Amino acid sequence: MAAGAALAQPSLAPLDGPGATTAPPWREVLLPQQSLPRTRFTIAELDGQRALRIESAGSYGNLVHELALPAGATPVLSWRWRLDRAIDGAALQRKAGDDAALKVCVLMDAPLDGIPFLERQQLRLARLLSGEPLPAATLCYVWDPALAAGSVLPNAYTRRMRWWVLQGRSSPLGTWREERRELRADVLRAFGDELAELPRITAVLVGADADNTGGQGLGFVAGMALR
């Protein structure tokens, strides 16, 4: 695929594989040596469609689909989602409230030379200790009833992740919403202090966590595609 071009074909396997759970290449990713409960991912029939059911209860967990999209591409990520139960006490601005009942993230291999020195060293150390090629930049779209839709803010723990609230305090629970995001434009807005171009995309992630508040959340995601 030529740089600057959109994807000719969808490049994400369906979330709602043939069984009751997701199938490869989607895979579960947890914290290193995680002792917390795992966020539960199952396939459910809802409103006449199969959807990924995401249930968090003092837990942490992600489903990750690895990719290899070159820098400079112009992909569009689309999906449907609904939030049925928000996490009480979630507040993304604070570490103690850094929980999300429903999130869709894009992981990128951003150039290290654009990252502030201290953060660059912290990232290198984290990669060494975890043994994982941790992304240098992650944009997470989130459904968060505590914040206004359109809010963009850094993660409370690390600026390597930025939050973008797509559905916020005015979005009704239990209602399906359609999303269609032009990733280049969104990434450059969220990481405009560091990036002048969309970096190489290495994965898409769907997940939920309630480990900081110990709360409970429930949401659904369906129809995800990357074109």
Secondary structure, DSSP 8 states (H G I E B T S, - for coil): --TT---SS--S--SS-SSSS--TT-EEE--TT--S-B-EEEEEEETTEEEEEEEEES-EEEEEEEEEE-TT---EEEEEEEEEE--TT--TTSGGG--EEEEEEEEEE--GGGS-HHHHHHHHHHHHHH-S---SEEEEEEE-TTS-TT-EEE-SS-TTEEEEEEE-TTS-TT--EEEEEEHHHHHHHHTTTT-SS--EEEEEEEEEE-TTT--EEEEEEEEEEE-
